[in-house]
Amino acid sequence: MSQAPVTIHVQELTGITLLRLHSLQTVAELRQALAAGGLPLPAEVNRCLGQDPAVLCLAPGEWLVCSERLDFSSLSGPLRAVLETRLTAILNVSAGLSVLRLRGTGVPWLLNKLCSLDVQSGLERGSHCARTRLQHVSAILHCRKSTEPDADPVFDLIVDRSLLRYTRQVLIASIPHAEHLNQTYGNRS
């Protein structure tokens, strides 16, 4: 009996920099200030801009900046230089959060099983993010737009570091059923 191909891959990203930006400045002021540094700033909640660094708008006046190549000083230094520091907080949350990267055609089925989002219908939107609950864990889900055409979906799941092991166990335990759903129903939304 031949085994079905694996369509879901889970990998913990280590060494990723996560910077939380809270500001009382208007989005227009922030965008103008950050444009000089080349950092795009999405104005709408659940929108993302950029690849590395990627900037996720989590709430009005709140963003998460994620980078796999830049450290906190490299990200925060230019921001501090152009932002009104009395109205803006720049926090290094890298040590408190973990990122699991999920790849493959079966990932939307896996995420649909575990959270209340309709992940498959969001695939056409390109890069976007949402706060959700995965089982009982608060998570930020970042759907990353691939730079390659016809590439498998890529999702980053950002959770509290203390809940990483539990989250990974929940994902691993749910993969067989998600694989079955993907093989049976494919990429239907």
C-alpha positions as CSV (number, residue, x, y, z in Angstrom):
1,M,0.0,0.0,0.0
2,S,1.5,3.3,-1.1
3,Q,1.6,6.3,1.3
4,A,-0.1,9.5,0.3
5,P,2.3,12.5,-0.2
6,V,2.8,14.7,2.8
7,T,1.2,18.1,2.1
8,I,1.9,19.8,5.5
9,H,5.2,20.8,6.9
10,V,5.7,22.5,10.3
11,Q,9.0,24.2,11.2
12,E,9.9,26.4,14.2
13,L,11.7,29.6,13.1
14,T,14.6,30.4,15.4
15,G,16.4,33.7,15.5
16,I,13.5,35.7,14.1
17,T,13.1,39.3,15.3
18,L,9.6,40.4,16.4
19,L,9.1,44.1,17.1
20,R,5.8,45.4,18.4
21,L,5.0,49.0,17.5
22,H,2.3,50.9,19.4
23,S,1.6,54.5,18.4
24,L,-0.8,57.4,19.1
25,Q,0.4,59.2,16.0
26,T,-1.9,59.2,13.0
27,V,-1.3,56.6,10.3
28,A,-0.5,59.4,7.8
29,E,2.2,60.8,10.1
30,L,3.6,57.3,10.7
31,R,3.6,56.4,7.0
32,Q,5.3,59.6,6.1
33,A,8.0,59.1,8.8
34,L,8.6,55.4,8.0
35,A,8.6,55.9,4.2
36,A,12.1,57.6,4.5
37,G,13.4,54.4,6.1
38,G,11.8,52.2,3.5
39,L,9.4,50.4,5.9
40,P,5.9,50.1,4.5
41,L,3.1,50.5,7.0
42,P,-0.3,49.0,6.4
43,A,-3.2,51.2,7.5
44,E,-5.9,48.6,7.7
45,V,-6.2,46.0,10.4
46,N,-5.4,42.5,9.2
47,R,-3.3,43.9,6.3
48,C,0.4,43.1,5.8
49,L,3.1,44.8,3.7
50,G,6.7,43.7,2.9
51,Q,8.5,40.4,3.0
52,D,11.5,40.9,5.3
53,P,10.7,42.8,7.3
54,A,7.0,42.1,7.1
55,V,4.7,44.6,8.8
56,L,1.4,43.2,10.2
57,C,-1.4,45.6,11.3
58,L,-2.9,43.9,14.3
59,A,-5.2,46.7,15.6
60,P,-5.6,50.5,15.1
61,G,-2.2,52.0,16.2
62,E,-0.6,48.5,16.6
63,W,1.8,46.7,14.3
64,L,4.1,43.7,14.5
65,V,7.3,43.8,12.5
66,C,8.9,40.4,11.7
67,S,12.3,39.9,10.3
68,E,14.4,36.7,9.7
69,R,17.5,38.7,8.7
70,L,17.5,41.9,10.8
71,D,18.1,42.1,14.6
72,F,16.2,44.3,17.0
73,S,18.7,47.1,16.9
74,S,18.7,47.2,13.1
75,L,14.9,47.4,13.0
76,S,14.3,49.7,16.0
77,G,17.2,52.2,15.4
78,P,15.8,53.8,12.2
79,L,12.3,53.8,13.7
80,R,13.4,55.6,16.8
81,A,15.1,58.2,14.7
82,V,12.0,59.2,12.8
83,L,9.1,58.5,15.2
84,E,7.7,60.8,17.9
85,T,9.0,58.8,21.0
86,R,6.5,60.4,23.4
87,L,3.6,59.0,21.3
88,T,5.2,55.7,20.2
89,A,6.4,52.5,21.9
90,I,8.8,50.1,20.2
91,L,9.0,46.8,22.1
92,N,11.2,43.8,21.5
93,V,8.9,40.8,21.8
94,S,11.2,38.2,20.2
95,A,11.9,36.4,23.4
96,G,8.3,36.1,24.4
97,L,6.9,34.8,21.1
98,S,7.6,31.8,18.9
99,V,6.9,31.4,15.2
100,L,5.9,28.2,13.5
101,R,6.0,28.2,9.7
102,L,3.4,26.0,8.1
103,R,3.9,25.1,4.4
104,G,2.0,22.9,2.0
105,T,-1.3,22.5,0.2
106,G,-2.9,20.9,3.2
107,V,-2.2,23.7,5.6
108,P,-5.5,25.6,5.0
109,W,-7.4,22.4,6.0
110,L,-5.3,22.1,9.1
111,L,-5.9,25.7,10.2
112,N,-9.7,25.4,9.3
113,K,-9.9,22.5,11.7
114,L,-8.2,24.3,14.6
115,C,-9.4,27.9,14.4
116,S,-12.5,29.8,13.5
117,L,-11.1,31.5,10.4
118,D,-12.0,30.4,6.8
119,V,-8.4,30.2,5.8
120,Q,-9.1,28.8,2.3
121,S,-11.2,31.7,1.2
122,G,-8.4,34.1,2.3
123,L,-5.8,32.6,0.1
124,E,-6.8,34.8,-2.9
125,R,-6.2,37.9,-0.8
126,G,-2.5,37.5,-0.8
127,S,-0.6,38.5,2.3
128,H,-2.8,39.2,5.3
129,C,-3.0,38.5,9.0
130,A,-5.5,37.9,11.8
131,R,-5.6,37.3,15.5
132,T,-7.4,34.1,16.3
133,R,-7.5,31.2,18.7
134,L,-6.0,27.9,17.8
135,Q,-7.7,25.4,20.1
136,H,-7.2,27.4,23.3
137,V,-4.1,29.3,22.3
138,S,-4.2,33.0,21.3
139,A,-2.3,33.2,18.0
140,I,-1.5,35.6,15.2
141,L,-1.8,34.0,11.8
142,H,0.2,35.5,9.0
143,C,-0.6,34.3,5.5
144,R,2.6,35.1,3.5
145,K,2.3,35.8,-0.2
146,S,4.9,33.6,-1.9
147,T,7.3,35.3,-4.2
148,E,7.2,32.2,-6.5
149,P,4.2,31.5,-8.8
150,D,2.2,28.4,-8.0
151,A,4.0,27.9,-4.7
152,D,2.4,26.2,-1.8
153,P,0.7,28.4,0.8
154,V,3.0,29.6,3.6
155,F,1.6,30.6,7.0
156,D,3.4,31.8,10.1
157,L,1.7,31.1,13.3
158,I,2.9,33.4,16.1
159,V,2.2,32.2,19.7
160,D,3.4,32.8,23.2
161,R,6.7,30.9,23.7
162,S,5.3,29.2,26.8
163,L,2.6,27.6,24.6
164,L,4.9,26.5,21.7
165,R,5.1,22.9,22.7
166,Y,1.4,22.5,23.2
167,T,0.6,24.3,19.9
168,R,3.1,22.1,18.0
169,Q,1.5,18.9,19.6
170,V,-2.0,20.1,18.6
171,L,-0.8,20.7,15.0
172,I,1.0,17.4,14.7
173,A,-2.0,15.5,16.1
174,S,-4.3,17.1,13.6
175,I,-2.2,16.7,10.5
176,P,-3.5,13.2,9.5
177,H,-7.1,14.3,9.3
178,A,-6.1,17.6,7.5
179,E,-4.1,15.5,5.0
180,H,-7.1,13.3,4.4
181,L,-9.3,16.3,3.9
182,N,-6.8,17.8,1.4
183,Q,-6.5,14.6,-0.5
184,T,-10.3,14.1,-0.6
185,Y,-11.5,17.6,-1.3
186,G,-8.4,19.5,-2.6
187,N,-8.3,23.2,-2.6
188,R,-12.0,23.9,-2.4
189,S,-13.0,27.1,-0.5
